[in-house]
């Protein structure tokens, strides 16, 4: 498995040098596109608004969520057909993340050969699929009852899943002020990390530039860090053992875009006998 030694930029540099496989200039982004959607789960008052830019290279889709107005639609036309080295060097950060995600996925697709446990989210409603997905994420988190769990990137079913496992959820999100139950949501990671005994973060932290700081904090304090990644799932995988202790990777097409059963991939570090 590809391992990141330092941070995301160092991983980019390794990819550009062809450290692990074919040089990125030998591969092209056949298709660059984006998806903009809104979701309000039954019983909730929050409408989640998400935008993703995606890069297709062969059979692999790289993905990155981005903030409103961060990219313009014309980027899809301008960048389709461009070689990956140009995207990695010169594109806006979300597109660079999506391109790197695609490149690493070409080198090593998700699956048992990469050390993953394949799990299937059942067919059904958005609510039932979100609950199954978030239970799978929380199931990767081993915590003592009452432990403070920083949740960076708030989705209400995941808040519930953490609580059901005995954790005290410390939510943080740039675009949400409160949870479904009225809990205040911090808007900076520092507000929740200092009190955390474990951390759950979404892949969107790769797109907004906070991922490296979170990983460094958890590495320094030896905190468990579980990452749920639609954005940059192949990138997050490279940090397993380098700050990330477990990962639920969900490659495109994501669960919210289908009512059929879909696959996710669970990675975790092996336990070390004391």
Number of C-alpha atoms within 10 A of each C-alpha: 12 17 15 21 13 14 16 20 13 12 21 20 13 16 21 21 14 12 12 15 15 15 16 20 15 9 17 22 22 15 17 24 17 18 10 12 12 9 13 13 16 10 8 12 12 17 12 14 13 14 18 23 25 27 31 23 22 14 9 18 23 32 35 30 26 23 16 11 8 10 18 9 11 9 16 18 12 10 21 16 16 17 18 27 23 16 23 24 13 10 16 14 20 26 28 25 29 30 34 29 27 29 32 24 21 21 15 16 16 24 15 12 10 14 14 18 15 15 14 13 19 17 14 13 15 18 15 16 21 21 18 17 25 21 18 21 22 23 16 20 23 13 18 12 11 13 19 21 27 28 29 28 23 24 19 19 20 23 23 18 21 25 17 12 18 15 24 19 24 23 28 26 18 15 14 18 16 18 19 15 11 8 12 14 22 20 17 14 19 14 15 22 21 11 13 22 22 24 25 29 23 23 27 25 23 25 23 15 13 15 20 15 14 22 24 16 17 21 17 10 14 14 17 23 26 28 30 26 26 25 30 32 30 28 27 28 28 19 22 22 16 17 24 27 25 25 29 31 26 23 25 18 13 12 22 14 10 14 15 13 12 18 19 23 22 23 24 19 12 9 6 5 4 3
